[in-house]
Amino acid sequence: MADIVILGSGGFGLSLAVSAYNTGNHSVTVWSKFQQEIDDIRAHGEHRQKLPNVKIPEDIRLTSDISCIKGCDMLIFSVPSGFVRSVAGLAKPYADDNMVVVNSGKGIEEESLKLLSEVITEELGTDKLVVLSGPSHAEEVARGIPTTIAAASYNKNAAKYVQEQLGSHNLRIYLNDDVKGCELGGALKNIIALCCGICDGMGGGDNTKAALMTRGIHEIAKLGTAAGAKIVTFSGLTGIGDLIVTCTSVHSRNARAGRLIGQGMSPEEAVRQVGTVEGYACCNAAYKLAQKLGVEMPITEQLNKVLFHGGNAQEAITVLMNRPMIYEHEELHL
Ligand SMILES: NC(=O)c1ccc[n+]([C@@H]2O[C@H](COP(=O)([O-])OP(=O)(O)OC[C@H]3O[C@@H](n4cnc5c(N)ncnc54)[C@H](O)[C@@H]3O)[C@@H](O)[C@H]2O)c1
């Protein structure tokens, strides 16, 4: 039995809590910064906005007291990327070296361009950091729909611990040692999901979306390998796997925000309406990172124009379609 604490009572934090609880083996606590959110979940037995129609068992402890993490075996971060550093700061006084620390958030810290695992490691000083990523919509994880993800870590024992404790007949967890690749794949696919949503919103075709996904994973892999990730990771669960689910699922908030933008809504308003749209901030961060590493990312560059510089989506497609004709895998033919 493990004592598991999840930081963040949004859709994904709660789905991991239910999944861990349903193994029948663990004591599970979910922390929120907001007492009102906790009270609301308890009053209605579910999170009506973030994870509707999923009952949160009474035995899962809900609290806004961060000292709940004291002495736990596994500490899981499940907050949007913009809040990871501040939540890690709150957790720090109660964290210890024995805890396995898991990041399930997907993004890049906008100011520093650091991965979330780097932010958490910096704040907590842990050597037991594990990244949990892959195609895993909260709505399905919480309902026990068969799901596969990866637990990536430089510390094999820590990754194995996560695999053993959180894995179940519904949640199959593979080990991976490419932390950078897993994290970048999970963060960057949201950019492509926004693009696919925009394409749908404009009444675009399936060919165009397939092109965005395929050329999307290509440029994600280019940035990833330039940052030190392994190319094979991008053909796995945290790369193409997560990209497929995010670009095609009704559950994707990035695709939903994209559809609104494609229908003519301003990006700011679309993000305000949909809520957590990780691809928005990530597009800005990824574009900066690409410039820093000297990597060409045409799709990310065009989305950046649409989101932050008043660019027009139709013009963005025209620009992408009129780039010089090149080899598909140009790095093999230079
Ligand atoms: N929802 C999914 O299907 C899913 C799947 C895999 C990974 N993720 C990732 O998990 C992370 C969390 O996503 P989510 O879907 O649970 O988000 P969410 O929008 O459902 O929930 C966000 C939660 O973050 C917390 N929060 C909000 N503002 C905060 C603040 N200032 N300080 C501390 N906490 C705050 C609140 O508890 C809120 O409920 C994201 O990075 C997301 O990409 C989500």
The ligand as an ORCA input file, in Angstrom:
! r2SCAN-3c Opt
* xyz 0 1
  N      -7.282     16.639    -18.636
  C      -6.580     15.676    -19.227
  O      -7.152     14.802    -19.889
  C      -5.097     15.613    -19.050
  C      -4.438     14.442    -19.392
  C      -3.069     14.375    -19.220
  C      -2.377     15.469    -18.726
  N      -3.049     16.596    -18.431
  C      -2.273     17.731    -17.931
  O      -2.489     17.861    -16.551
  C      -2.402     19.240    -16.163
  C      -3.651     19.594    -15.410
  O      -4.723     19.508    -16.325
  P      -6.222     19.344    -15.901
  O      -6.939     18.838    -17.070
  O      -6.355     18.586    -14.634
  O      -6.607     20.884    -15.648
  P      -7.973     21.452    -15.111
  O      -8.229     22.700    -15.815
  O      -9.021     20.399    -15.142
  O      -7.679     21.746    -13.579
  C      -6.798     22.702    -13.203
  C      -6.687     22.645    -11.681
  O      -5.503     23.342    -11.343
  C      -5.678     23.923    -10.085
  N      -5.278     25.333    -10.147
  C      -5.826     26.329    -10.870
  N      -5.195     27.485    -10.615
  C      -4.229     27.213     -9.717
  C      -3.248     27.996     -9.065
  N      -3.107     29.304     -9.280
  N      -2.411     27.376     -8.201
  C      -2.533     26.063     -7.960
  N      -3.446     25.261     -8.552
  C      -4.291     25.852     -9.413
  C      -7.129     23.820     -9.685
  O      -7.244     22.820     -8.704
  C      -7.809     23.351    -10.968
  O      -8.881     22.494    -10.758
  C      -2.211     20.030    -17.461
  O      -0.858     20.328    -17.641
  C      -2.676     19.074    -18.532
  O      -2.036     19.278    -19.781
  C      -4.395     16.699    -18.553
*
